[in-house]
């Protein structure tokens, strides 16, 4: 691929980086968007999830033992 519109930069030290425009190589002036803080899940929801997981595991184990 030939890039004739972009001047090369010898300090880039890599052919691909040398072919990029200076504003692209340094990252440009892009505003960094910070994500909204995560809302913690209620503790009872985690307890319910763990209880159901243990209940299902025990139910499957007993069902396999009986069968």
Rosetta silent file (secondary structure, phi, psi, omega in degrees, C-alpha in Angstrom):
SEQUENCE: XXXXXXXXXXXXXXXXXXXXXXXXXXXXXXXXXXXXXXXXXXXXXXXXXXXXXXXXXXXXXXXXXXX
SCORE:     score description
SCORE:     0.000 S_00000001
   1 L     0.000  132.142 -178.722    0.000    0.000    0.000 S_00000001
   2 L  -108.822  129.514  179.989    1.408    3.349   -0.967 S_00000001
   3 L  -116.612   91.884 -175.727    0.636    6.442    1.083 S_00000001
   4 L   -87.194  -16.553 -176.955    1.802    9.390   -0.903 S_00000001
   5 L   -84.543  -13.905 -177.133   -0.221   12.064    0.930 S_00000001
   6 L  -109.345  128.752  176.875    1.425   11.512    4.311 S_00000001
   7 L   -75.359  146.813 -179.522    5.011   12.512    4.946 S_00000001
   8 L   -83.795  155.379  178.824    7.156    9.959    6.690 S_00000001
   9 L  -122.390  119.878 -175.870    8.668   10.503   10.104 S_00000001
  10 H   -74.916  -16.985 -179.930   12.059    8.953   10.737 S_00000001
  11 H   -82.219   -8.359 -178.997   11.637    9.055   14.525 S_00000001
  12 H   -71.301  -27.960  175.153    8.712    6.624   14.421 S_00000001
  13 L    66.557    8.990  174.705   11.150    3.680   13.975 S_00000001
  14 L  -143.766  137.893 -176.015    8.563    1.485   12.282 S_00000001
  15 H   -57.894  -39.697  179.577    7.410    1.706    8.655 S_00000001
  16 H   -67.824  -45.683  179.388    3.725    1.680    9.551 S_00000001
  17 H   -64.962  -33.943  179.402    4.100    4.302   12.285 S_00000001
  18 H   -67.291  -27.177 -178.282    6.245    6.432   10.004 S_00000001
  19 H   -83.693  -11.233 -179.824    3.469    6.497    7.412 S_00000001
  20 L   -81.183  153.366  176.391    0.870    7.774    9.880 S_00000001
  21 L   -69.623  152.188 -177.400    0.103   11.434   10.336 S_00000001
  22 H   -59.534  -38.178 -178.721    1.554   13.010   13.507 S_00000001
  23 H   -70.106  -26.013  176.903   -1.844   13.689   15.074 S_00000001
  24 H   -77.038  -39.324 -176.527   -2.834   10.041   14.601 S_00000001
  25 H   -67.468  -34.914 -178.650    0.439    8.730   16.007 S_00000001
  26 L   -89.963   -0.291  174.954    0.216   10.727   19.246 S_00000001
  27 L   101.519  -10.387  177.634   -3.412    9.804   19.825 S_00000001
  28 L    71.316 -170.309 -178.552   -5.068   13.063   18.810 S_00000001
  29 L  -106.781   58.771 -178.102   -7.226   15.227   21.004 S_00000001
  30 L   -89.643  129.940  177.949   -9.789   12.617   21.951 S_00000001
  31 L   -75.640  133.897 -179.966  -11.753   13.241   25.121 S_00000001
  32 L   -86.355  123.790 -179.985  -11.633   10.314   27.505 S_00000001
  33 L   -95.588  120.788  179.083  -15.085    9.240   28.614 S_00000001
  34 L   -88.455  135.161  179.859  -15.117    7.834   32.106 S_00000001
  35 L   -69.982  154.032  178.372  -17.705    5.143   32.729 S_00000001
  36 L   -67.600  145.545  179.834  -20.398    5.730   35.282 S_00000001
  37 L   -61.508  138.780 -178.780  -19.663    4.169   38.670 S_00000001
  38 L   -70.909  136.854  178.239  -21.095    0.694   38.954 S_00000001
  39 L   -86.109  121.552 -178.348  -24.064    0.341   41.235 S_00000001
  40 L   -66.368  142.305  177.470  -23.395   -2.520   43.660 S_00000001
  41 L   -73.085  149.347  177.216  -25.925   -5.340   43.628 S_00000001
  42 L   -62.551  145.837 -177.399  -27.893   -5.878   46.806 S_00000001
  43 H   -64.340  -34.869 -177.973  -26.371   -8.470   49.114 S_00000001
  44 H   -65.946  -28.824  178.578  -29.619  -10.446   49.347 S_00000001
  45 H   -68.836  -40.221  176.043  -29.549  -10.979   45.585 S_00000001
  46 H   -66.121  -40.386  177.661  -26.088  -12.534   45.817 S_00000001
  47 H   -62.604  -42.495  178.740  -27.243  -14.695   48.761 S_00000001
  48 H   -63.203  -41.890  178.885  -30.265  -15.881   46.776 S_00000001
  49 H   -62.066  -45.036  179.492  -28.095  -16.744   43.807 S_00000001
  50 H   -66.727  -37.946  178.087  -25.694  -18.785   45.970 S_00000001
  51 H   -63.770  -47.021 -179.911  -28.566  -20.554   47.719 S_00000001
  52 H   -64.369  -36.158  177.378  -30.203  -21.551   44.433 S_00000001
  53 H   -64.228  -45.635  178.792  -26.875  -22.746   43.063 S_00000001
  54 H   -66.479  -40.043  179.668  -26.266  -24.941   46.119 S_00000001
  55 H   -62.662  -47.104 -179.785  -29.871  -26.208   46.085 S_00000001
  56 H   -64.666  -40.289  179.229  -29.701  -27.198   42.420 S_00000001
  57 H   -63.391  -43.241  178.984  -26.304  -28.873   42.868 S_00000001
  58 H   -67.939  -39.207  178.632  -27.572  -30.914   45.833 S_00000001
  59 H   -62.285  -43.746  178.429  -30.809  -31.782   44.000 S_00000001
  60 H   -66.147  -41.831 -179.448  -28.872  -33.078   40.978 S_00000001
  61 H   -63.663  -43.994  179.120  -26.452  -35.019   43.176 S_00000001
  62 H   -67.482  -39.904  178.662  -29.280  -36.713   45.123 S_00000001
  63 H   -62.939  -39.325  178.361  -31.222  -37.395   41.921 S_00000001
  64 H   -69.946  -34.264 -179.799  -28.204  -39.075   40.370 S_00000001
  65 H   -69.346  -40.502 -178.609  -27.600  -41.113   43.531 S_00000001
  66 H   -71.254  -38.827 -174.318  -31.203  -42.352   43.669 S_00000001
  67 L   -71.436    0.000    0.000  -31.459  -43.209   39.973 S_00000001
